[in-house]
């Protein structure tokens, strides 16, 4: 096990009340300020479908926050999962899984994981623990699997050894079809629902010839997937028994979702996906519904051209609950539950890669009514976010010298 010292520089973040106000619990009225985003949209002709769908009012936490760099030296970390003893599982995109203590000790790579295709956006992606980890010690991870003729997103599970040094009895429980020879839009975030089913987000592989597969029910691409913990198909999935449809599909019409979170209390599924140049989305992800890509989207192509016919709405498709234009390039997401920031309970925390912050979204009645930017003073691409046992917020930065960071109340 190699040791990484806790970084000496711990920065304080004092959040003033100039742009917003206090009180952000999901059940309380929210005082509002000016939207945080002031730059012009990439497509100024597009208008939101309803009030508050974009550029929510700014809100401000009335507390002094600080962040501590707990560990560094991680190579492009991607996924973050808490173990019951307070240690963290952290994936590194080149294919390594590490165990990191709350004091900053980083383990040697956990042995026994299958090979990954780490080109472009591929590699070792998300990791989560079984809901019954205390009994079975199972962990689950997603990755870009090298295959004959290309690659594809896959999900595996295995027992984590008692000494945390290796995984045992590896089983690949889900493989995206079709295989494609590309290096973009693999997804892929993982979350267990209260009923024990596993949600998996899958990208549509980015390239224009592949985009229509997000609308094709015979393909897993551009879908949210729901399976049982052993890889079998829940019989109440929306497309079970439908001719030509993949039974694992929960919803479709997604671009590249890299965040999925289960809402406490309701069990609702929320996904967060990358748009093109403008149009990152937060979706309340319901069974059997079509979320529009590529027929309806906000923003423009990276070169500035309109996306398809330029439509933001299309018959039979759902609108996002919220979108960003310009984008933040969202990574992982989690609903906050914890004692450290009680006014945040029920808020959705979204990692921001391009804009280098955590977006705290205040949600009321399935709408975003406030937004705050956290951890922006770190100045690094935030890939994933999680909540610690004491309610502190933990994040990893997607950098060659990636960091594990703890955000807490200032001492």
TIGUKE-14584 format. One record per residue (C-alpha): residue number from 1; y, x, z; chain. Coordinates in nm, 3 decimals. Example, Ala and Ser with C-alpha at 12.3 -4.5 7.8 and 13.67 -1.06 7.14 Angstrom:
2
1; -0.450; 1.230; 0.780; A .
2; -0.106; 1.367; 0.714; A .
// end
This chain:
411
1; 0.000; 0.000; 0.000; A .
2; 0.336; 0.144; -0.096; A .
3; 0.639; 0.078; 0.119; A .
4; 0.980; -0.036; 0.002; A .
5; 1.251; -0.029; 0.265; A .
6; 1.477; -0.325; 0.318; A .
7; 1.792; -0.253; 0.124; A .
8; 2.073; -0.127; 0.338; A .
9; 2.334; -0.332; 0.159; A .
10; 2.333; -0.688; 0.284; A .
11; 2.614; -0.895; 0.139; A .
12; 2.792; -1.186; 0.300; A .
13; 2.877; -1.494; 0.100; A .
14; 3.153; -1.703; 0.255; A .
15; 3.180; -2.036; 0.078; A .
16; 3.527; -2.189; 0.098; A .
17; 3.599; -2.557; 0.061; A .
18; 3.847; -2.533; -0.226; A .
19; 3.635; -2.697; -0.494; A .
20; 3.431; -2.947; -0.302; A .
21; 3.320; -3.069; 0.030; A .
22; 3.059; -3.098; 0.291; A .
23; 2.771; -3.335; 0.331; A .
24; 2.499; -3.306; 0.072; A .
25; 2.198; -3.476; 0.221; A .
26; 2.034; -3.698; -0.037; A .
27; 2.112; -4.013; 0.157; A .
28; 2.476; -3.951; 0.249; A .
29; 2.790; -4.005; 0.041; A .
30; 2.893; -3.689; -0.139; A .
31; 3.255; -3.583; -0.152; A .
32; 3.326; -3.434; -0.491; A .
33; 3.536; -3.162; -0.645; A .
34; 3.605; -3.036; -0.995; A .
35; 3.301; -2.944; -1.208; A .
36; 3.199; -2.581; -1.174; A .
37; 3.163; -2.538; -1.551; A .
38; 3.497; -2.503; -1.730; A .
39; 3.392; -2.331; -2.053; A .
40; 3.377; -2.539; -2.373; A .
41; 3.042; -2.688; -2.467; A .
42; 2.853; -2.531; -2.756; A .
43; 2.869; -2.865; -2.934; A .
44; 3.196; -3.034; -2.845; A .
45; 3.106; -3.339; -3.057; A .
46; 2.818; -3.431; -2.828; A .
47; 2.882; -3.664; -2.538; A .
48; 2.660; -3.732; -2.237; A .
49; 2.459; -4.052; -2.245; A .
50; 2.587; -4.156; -1.900; A .
51; 2.841; -4.043; -1.643; A .
52; 2.733; -3.738; -1.446; A .
53; 2.464; -3.627; -1.691; A .
54; 2.636; -3.289; -1.720; A .
55; 2.908; -3.095; -1.536; A .
56; 2.850; -3.257; -1.200; A .
57; 3.125; -3.220; -0.941; A .
58; 3.119; -2.899; -0.743; A .
59; 3.005; -2.917; -0.381; A .
60; 3.031; -2.644; -0.120; A .
61; 2.815; -2.554; 0.176; A .
62; 3.030; -2.539; 0.489; A .
63; 2.855; -2.235; 0.635; A .
64; 2.861; -1.860; 0.604; A .
65; 2.566; -1.742; 0.400; A .
66; 2.423; -1.396; 0.353; A .
67; 2.160; -1.249; 0.130; A .
68; 1.929; -0.962; 0.213; A .
69; 1.740; -0.757; -0.043; A .
70; 1.400; -0.747; 0.124; A .
71; 1.211; -0.548; -0.141; A .
72; 1.282; -0.387; -0.476; A .
73; 1.093; -0.191; -0.738; A .
74; 0.909; -0.495; -0.878; A .
75; 0.882; -0.490; -1.257; A .
76; 1.008; -0.819; -1.403; A .
77; 0.865; -1.044; -1.131; A .
78; 0.798; -1.399; -1.253; A .
79; 0.624; -1.615; -0.991; A .
80; 0.660; -1.642; -0.614; A .
81; 0.425; -1.815; -0.367; A .
82; 0.418; -1.818; 0.012; A .
83; 0.101; -1.736; 0.203; A .
84; 0.037; -1.906; 0.540; A .
85; 0.102; -1.583; 0.732; A .
86; 0.452; -1.543; 0.586; A .
87; 0.365; -1.289; 0.319; A .
88; 0.449; -1.357; -0.045; A .
89; 0.246; -1.343; -0.363; A .
90; 0.461; -1.209; -0.645; A .
91; 0.355; -1.178; -1.009; A .
92; 0.488; -0.904; -1.234; A .
93; 0.504; -0.997; -1.601; A .
94; 0.312; -0.688; -1.726; A .
95; 0.004; -0.830; -1.549; A .
96; 0.015; -0.726; -1.184; A .
97; -0.005; -0.944; -0.875; A .
98; 0.148; -0.804; -0.555; A .
99; 0.154; -0.905; -0.191; A .
100; 0.494; -0.851; -0.028; A .
101; 0.558; -0.881; 0.344; A .
102; 0.869; -1.034; 0.496; A .
103; 0.962; -0.679; 0.596; A .
104; 0.951; -0.550; 0.239; A .
105; 0.611; -0.381; 0.214; A .
106; 0.473; -0.412; -0.140; A .
107; 0.098; -0.386; -0.189; A .
108; -0.092; -0.208; -0.460; A .
109; -0.183; -0.446; -0.745; A .
110; -0.439; -0.710; -0.650; A .
111; -0.757; -0.628; -0.842; A .
112; -0.965; -0.858; -1.062; A .
113; -0.710; -1.051; -1.268; A .
114; -0.786; -1.098; -1.638; A .
115; -0.586; -0.919; -1.906; A .
116; -0.256; -1.067; -2.021; A .
117; -0.061; -1.051; -2.347; A .
118; 0.271; -0.917; -2.218; A .
119; 0.462; -0.916; -2.547; A .
120; 0.801; -1.086; -2.552; A .
121; 0.803; -1.375; -2.306; A .
122; 0.431; -1.346; -2.243; A .
123; 0.249; -1.190; -1.951; A .
124; 0.147; -1.288; -1.600; A .
125; 0.355; -1.594; -1.516; A .
126; 0.344; -1.833; -1.220; A .
127; 0.128; -1.825; -0.906; A .
128; 0.062; -2.085; -0.636; A .
129; -0.179; -2.131; -0.349; A .
130; -0.432; -2.409; -0.314; A .
131; -0.322; -2.701; -0.093; A .
132; -0.630; -2.615; 0.114; A .
133; -0.581; -2.237; 0.107; A .
134; -0.660; -2.213; 0.479; A .
135; -1.015; -2.329; 0.404; A .
136; -1.086; -2.200; 0.052; A .
137; -0.838; -1.910; 0.000; A .
138; -0.793; -2.019; -0.363; A .
139; -0.492; -1.912; -0.566; A .
140; -0.394; -2.032; -0.913; A .
141; -0.196; -1.847; -1.177; A .
142; -0.077; -1.898; -1.533; A .
143; -0.060; -1.629; -1.798; A .
144; -0.039; -1.555; -2.167; A .
145; -0.403; -1.506; -2.258; A .
146; -0.487; -1.268; -2.545; A .
147; -0.721; -1.438; -2.793; A .
148; -0.875; -1.395; -3.133; A .
149; -0.595; -1.479; -3.374; A .
150; -0.314; -1.475; -3.119; A .
151; -0.263; -1.594; -2.765; A .
152; -0.203; -1.901; -2.554; A .
153; -0.109; -2.011; -2.206; A .
154; -0.403; -2.027; -1.967; A .
155; -0.448; -2.111; -1.599; A .
156; -0.706; -1.942; -1.378; A .
157; -0.809; -1.971; -1.017; A .
158; -0.994; -1.740; -0.780; A .
159; -1.055; -1.667; -0.416; A .
160; -0.812; -1.416; -0.267; A .
161; -1.015; -1.168; -0.062; A .
162; -0.966; -1.160; 0.314; A .
163; -0.795; -0.821; 0.290; A .
164; -0.572; -0.944; 0.002; A .
165; -0.683; -0.657; -0.223; A .
166; -0.867; -0.849; -0.496; A .
167; -0.949; -1.189; -0.645; A .
168; -1.310; -1.307; -0.653; A .
169; -1.500; -1.555; -0.871; A .
170; -1.227; -1.594; -1.131; A .
171; -1.246; -1.919; -1.331; A .
172; -1.022; -2.008; -1.625; A .
173; -0.970; -2.381; -1.566; A .
174; -0.730; -2.461; -1.853; A .
175; -0.657; -2.311; -2.193; A .
176; -0.376; -2.437; -2.414; A .
177; -0.477; -2.532; -2.766; A .
178; -0.399; -2.439; -3.035; A .
179; -0.395; -2.060; -3.028; A .
180; -0.087; -1.912; -3.193; A .
181; 0.019; -1.558; -3.276; A .
182; 0.365; -1.550; -3.120; A .
183; 0.551; -1.406; -2.823; A .
184; 0.775; -1.690; -2.700; A .
185; 0.777; -2.018; -2.505; A .
186; 0.455; -2.003; -2.306; A .
187; 0.603; -2.208; -2.019; A .
188; 0.460; -2.201; -1.756; A .
189; 0.516; -2.328; -1.406; A .
190; 0.260; -2.474; -1.165; A .
191; 0.281; -2.734; -0.887; A .
192; 0.032; -2.935; -0.686; A .
193; 0.101; -3.305; -0.630; A .
194; 0.017; -3.479; -0.301; A .
195; -0.299; -3.623; -0.459; A .
196; -0.427; -3.271; -0.529; A .
197; -0.373; -3.276; -0.903; A .
198; -0.217; -2.972; -1.069; A .
199; 0.087; -2.990; -1.298; A .
200; 0.138; -2.723; -1.564; A .
201; 0.436; -2.687; -1.798; A .
202; 0.370; -2.557; -2.149; A .
203; 0.624; -2.443; -2.409; A .
204; 0.611; -2.529; -2.780; A .
205; 0.608; -2.160; -2.887; A .
206; 0.969; -2.159; -3.019; A .
207; 0.919; -2.089; -3.389; A .
208; 1.040; -2.371; -3.615; A .
209; 0.699; -2.436; -3.776; A .
210; 0.555; -2.494; -3.427; A .
211; 0.827; -2.723; -3.290; A .
212; 0.681; -3.049; -3.425; A .
213; 0.374; -2.992; -3.208; A .
214; 0.584; -3.096; -2.909; A .
215; 0.554; -3.447; -3.057; A .
216; 0.185; -3.411; -3.152; A .
217; -0.058; -3.549; -2.893; A .
218; -0.346; -3.350; -3.044; A .
219; -0.170; -3.031; -2.925; A .
220; -0.093; -2.907; -2.574; A .
221; 0.225; -2.736; -2.693; A .
222; 0.555; -2.871; -2.562; A .
223; 0.381; -3.078; -2.294; A .
224; 0.355; -3.127; -1.922; A .
225; -0.014; -3.108; -1.831; A .
226; -0.196; -3.270; -1.537; A .
227; -0.547; -3.166; -1.438; A .
228; -0.763; -3.171; -1.128; A .
229; -0.788; -2.856; -0.920; A .
230; -1.120; -2.766; -1.085; A .
231; -0.982; -2.814; -1.438; A .
232; -1.131; -3.157; -1.500; A .
233; -0.919; -3.442; -1.633; A .
234; -0.787; -3.713; -1.400; A .
235; -0.905; -4.042; -1.540; A .
236; -0.565; -4.205; -1.478; A .
237; -0.382; -3.964; -1.710; A .
238; -0.181; -4.165; -1.963; A .
239; -0.366; -4.058; -2.279; A .
240; -0.725; -4.061; -2.155; A .
241; -0.935; -4.245; -2.411; A .
242; -0.667; -4.244; -2.681; A .
243; -0.812; -4.122; -3.010; A .
244; -0.673; -3.787; -3.120; A .
245; -0.483; -3.722; -2.797; A .
246; -0.549; -3.440; -2.553; A .
247; -0.645; -3.610; -2.226; A .
248; -0.476; -3.344; -2.011; A .
249; -0.129; -3.446; -2.134; A .
250; 0.106; -3.608; -1.882; A .
251; 0.425; -3.614; -2.095; A .
252; 0.548; -3.466; -2.423; A .
253; 0.853; -3.370; -2.624; A .
254; 0.943; -3.064; -2.415; A .
255; 1.085; -2.734; -2.541; A .
256; 1.007; -2.463; -2.286; A .
257; 0.985; -2.582; -1.926; A .
258; 0.956; -2.297; -1.675; A .
259; 1.015; -2.506; -1.365; A .
260; 0.823; -2.794; -1.208; A .
261; 0.876; -2.937; -0.861; A .
262; 0.729; -3.232; -0.672; A .
263; 0.989; -3.441; -0.490; A .
264; 0.919; -3.479; -0.118; A .
265; 0.867; -3.835; -0.006; A .
266; 0.834; -3.984; -0.352; A .
267; 0.581; -3.747; -0.511; A .
268; 0.785; -3.768; -0.832; A .
269; 0.748; -3.485; -1.084; A .
270; 1.067; -3.305; -1.193; A .
271; 1.068; -3.042; -1.466; A .
272; 1.337; -2.800; -1.579; A .
273; 1.338; -2.664; -1.934; A .
274; 1.525; -2.418; -2.151; A .
275; 1.737; -2.566; -2.424; A .
276; 1.859; -2.373; -2.726; A .
277; 2.230; -2.273; -2.722; A .
278; 2.336; -2.550; -2.487; A .
279; 2.107; -2.820; -2.359; A .
280; 1.901; -2.686; -2.067; A .
281; 1.744; -2.997; -1.913; A .
282; 1.638; -3.140; -1.579; A .
283; 1.388; -3.421; -1.635; A .
284; 1.229; -3.680; -1.411; A .
285; 0.891; -3.633; -1.573; A .
286; 0.695; -3.959; -1.594; A .
287; 0.347; -4.024; -1.739; A .
288; 0.319; -4.095; -2.109; A .
289; 0.689; -4.057; -2.187; A .
290; 0.852; -3.861; -2.469; A .
291; 1.137; -3.628; -2.374; A .
292; 1.268; -3.584; -2.725; A .
293; 1.227; -3.227; -2.846; A .
294; 1.287; -3.150; -3.130; A .
295; 1.409; -3.492; -3.245; A .
296; 1.674; -3.528; -2.975; A .
297; 1.845; -3.243; -2.792; A .
298; 2.180; -3.131; -2.659; A .
299; 2.341; -2.808; -2.781; A .
300; 2.296; -2.617; -3.107; A .
301; 2.066; -2.357; -3.258; A .
302; 2.126; -1.997; -3.149; A .
303; 2.300; -1.933; -3.479; A .
304; 2.531; -2.231; -3.430; A .
305; 2.368; -2.480; -3.667; A .
306; 2.279; -2.826; -3.545; A .
307; 1.930; -2.887; -3.411; A .
308; 1.744; -3.101; -3.665; A .
309; 1.973; -3.390; -3.748; A .
310; 2.194; -3.315; -3.450; A .
311; 2.085; -3.623; -3.254; A .
312; 2.106; -3.637; -2.875; A .
313; 1.922; -3.969; -2.864; A .
314; 1.620; -4.091; -3.060; A .
315; 1.424; -4.417; -3.041; A .
316; 1.137; -4.399; -2.794; A .
317; 1.262; -4.088; -2.616; A .
318; 1.392; -4.028; -2.264; A .
319; 1.725; -3.878; -2.169; A .
320; 1.738; -3.583; -1.932; A .
321; 1.865; -3.661; -1.584; A .
322; 2.096; -3.361; -1.623; A .
323; 2.178; -3.092; -1.875; A .
324; 2.380; -2.771; -1.891; A .
325; 2.595; -2.676; -2.188; A .
326; 2.660; -2.382; -2.182; A .
327; 2.316; -2.301; -2.049; A .
328; 2.210; -2.133; -1.727; A .
329; 1.862; -2.046; -1.869; A .
330; 1.662; -2.209; -1.588; A .
331; 1.350; -2.055; -1.438; A .
332; 1.156; -2.190; -1.142; A .
333; 1.258; -2.483; -0.925; A .
334; 1.183; -2.621; -0.580; A .
335; 1.301; -2.909; -0.366; A .
336; 1.455; -2.786; -0.046; A .
337; 1.292; -2.885; 0.283; A .
338; 1.372; -2.684; 0.593; A .
339; 1.559; -2.658; 0.922; A .
340; 1.808; -2.384; 0.830; A .
341; 2.017; -2.598; 0.593; A .
342; 1.954; -2.961; 0.695; A .
343; 2.225; -3.089; 0.459; A .
344; 2.029; -2.943; 0.168; A .
345; 1.714; -3.144; 0.236; A .
346; 1.615; -3.326; -0.082; A .
347; 1.829; -3.102; -0.304; A .
348; 1.673; -2.936; -0.609; A .
349; 1.714; -2.557; -0.625; A .
350; 1.692; -2.415; -0.978; A .
351; 1.672; -2.044; -1.061; A .
352; 1.926; -1.937; -1.325; A .
353; 1.847; -1.640; -1.547; A .
354; 2.142; -1.614; -1.782; A .
355; 2.405; -1.724; -1.531; A .
356; 2.247; -1.520; -1.248; A .
357; 2.253; -1.773; -0.968; A .
358; 2.058; -2.049; -0.797; A .
359; 2.187; -2.394; -0.889; A .
360; 2.175; -2.635; -0.596; A .
361; 2.164; -2.988; -0.733; A .
362; 2.241; -3.280; -0.503; A .
363; 2.030; -3.577; -0.613; A .
364; 2.095; -3.940; -0.526; A .
365; 1.911; -4.230; -0.685; A .
366; 1.758; -3.998; -0.946; A .
367; 2.098; -3.870; -1.058; A .
368; 2.270; -3.536; -1.000; A .
369; 2.588; -3.600; -0.802; A .
370; 2.684; -3.247; -0.704; A .
371; 2.621; -2.884; -0.797; A .
372; 2.669; -2.554; -0.618; A .
373; 2.605; -2.196; -0.732; A .
374; 2.425; -1.980; -0.478; A .
375; 2.335; -1.609; -0.476; A .
376; 2.576; -1.534; -0.761; A .
377; 2.696; -1.221; -0.581; A .
378; 2.355; -1.057; -0.635; A .
379; 2.444; -1.028; -1.005; A .
380; 2.083; -1.041; -1.130; A .
381; 1.868; -1.281; -1.332; A .
382; 1.706; -1.522; -1.087; A .
383; 1.356; -1.605; -1.205; A .
384; 1.197; -1.808; -0.924; A .
385; 1.300; -1.964; -0.596; A .
386; 1.107; -2.076; -0.287; A .
387; 1.166; -2.186; 0.070; A .
388; 1.045; -1.982; 0.368; A .
389; 0.893; -2.118; 0.690; A .
390; 1.228; -2.103; 0.872; A .
391; 1.416; -2.277; 0.590; A .
392; 1.565; -1.964; 0.438; A .
393; 1.565; -1.948; 0.058; A .
394; 1.375; -1.670; -0.116; A .
395; 1.417; -1.561; -0.477; A .
396; 1.299; -1.296; -0.719; A .
397; 1.512; -1.131; -0.986; A .
398; 1.374; -1.077; -1.335; A .
399; 1.479; -0.715; -1.384; A .
400; 1.299; -0.388; -1.447; A .
401; 1.392; -0.309; -1.088; A .
402; 1.323; -0.661; -0.969; A .
403; 1.404; -0.768; -0.617; A .
404; 1.276; -1.008; -0.354; A .
405; 1.582; -1.157; -0.183; A .
406; 1.631; -1.379; 0.123; A .
407; 1.928; -1.617; 0.145; A .
408; 2.007; -1.735; 0.498; A .
409; 2.281; -1.824; 0.741; A .
410; 2.498; -1.526; 0.830; A .
411; 2.414; -1.379; 1.169; A .
// end
